[in-house]
Amino acid sequence: LTSVPGRTKNDATIYGSTIDGAAPPVPSTPPQQAPPPVPSPWQNADIGVVGMPGYGEFDYNAANFNIAGGGADVWGTADALHYVYEPLSGNGTIVARVSAIQNTNVWVKAGVMIRESLAPGSTQAFMLLSAAKGTAFQRRLTTSGTSVSTTGSTTLTAPYWVRLDRNGSTFSEETSSACDAGA
């Protein structure tokens, strides 16, 4: 995969889940230094009620993003997740290789998303790979509206490539086992 404006290389956006009512684990070792920030123009933020704050970092040696986050889900009328993103104006494409997903819940999701805003009920399109439910193309068509989903393959697991394209108000998605998802 070559570096093209609007396209990323070997990144993975991971959306974790929290256990309702569970207290966060107490670390047995002193907290470590905060991870380095994501490189410009990338940014990251928690969206919605996430419980524990998430983080995103870029591993320059491996040339990939490592992202961890909490939240109930990316679904329904409001999302709760940690989001690593690059501002996008107009048409664009984002491609990512989801290399791994920690299976804390069968519906933990990783993939590529384009959102209108950082508001929990923002319109959005999301091509995802889940920990144990395969691929799906999720989207929220109206602000604070109900999410809808189109199920892809229910047997795919990481590592896998996902792609999302925006052309005007039209979104299209693609998945691939190799970097031919729009490369």
Salt bridges, closest charged atoms under 4 A:
ASP46 OD1 - HIS82 ND1 2.65
ASP73 OD1 - LYS109 NZ 2.78
ASP79 OD2 - ARG115 NH1 2.75
ASP79 OD1 - ARG140 NH2 2.61
ASP165 OD2 - ARG163 NE 2.83
